[in-house]
Amino acid sequence: MFTSKFIRRPVLAMVLSVVIVFLGVLAMRSRPVSQFPEISPPRVMISLAFPGASADVLVKSSIITLERA
């Protein structure tokens, strides 16, 4: 069988694994930058107006509800 060669010769399996990893690294380095565009994480900005409320009331009534949504 094909796998028996690698069982009998573990050094061959290790060398082949190193060669595959090396070729993968070379392929990654030669890829154009357009294949990996810079993507900024999405941001959401919410402004709440709660006149006369303290910070604790605002956190308990609005912010926790918005975080769960």
N, C-alpha and C positions, 0 to 999 in steps of 0.2 A: 504494500500500500504506500501511498504518498506520505502519509503521516509517520510511518515507521522510520523513515530516514531521519526525521527530526527528533524522534525519540531516542534513536541510537546515537545520534550526533547532536548533542545539545549546543555545542559551540557553533555549529552551522546555523541553528535556529537563532542564536543570539546575534551572529554576524548579519544574517538576513534581516533581522529586526532593526539593527542599527542602520543598515543601508536604506531600508524603507523610511525610517525617521529622517535620515540625512536628506534623502530625495524630497521628502515633504517640506523640510526647512528650506531647501533650495527653491522649491516651487512657490512657497509663501513669499520669499524675498524677491522673486522675479515677477510677482503679480503687480499689475499697474495699480496706482493709488485709487483710481476710479472704482476698482472692485471693492474697496473698503472706504466708503464715504464717511466723513465725520458727521455724526448724528448727535445733536444735543438732546438731552432728556426733556420731555415735555414739562412745561410749568403752567400752573394755574394760579391766578391771583384773584382773591376774593376780598372785597371790602365790605365790612359790616358796619352799619350805623345803629347803635342802640343807645339813644340819649338817656342819660340818667342812670345807667346800669354800671355796676362795678365790674371789675375784671373777672371776678369769680362767677358772677351771674352770666356774663357773656360766654365764658368757657363752658359752663354747665348747660346753658340753653341753646347755644348756636354752634360753637366750634366742634363740640363732640358729635353733634348731629351731622354736621358737614363732613367730618372725617369718616363717619360710617357710611355715607352715601357713595 
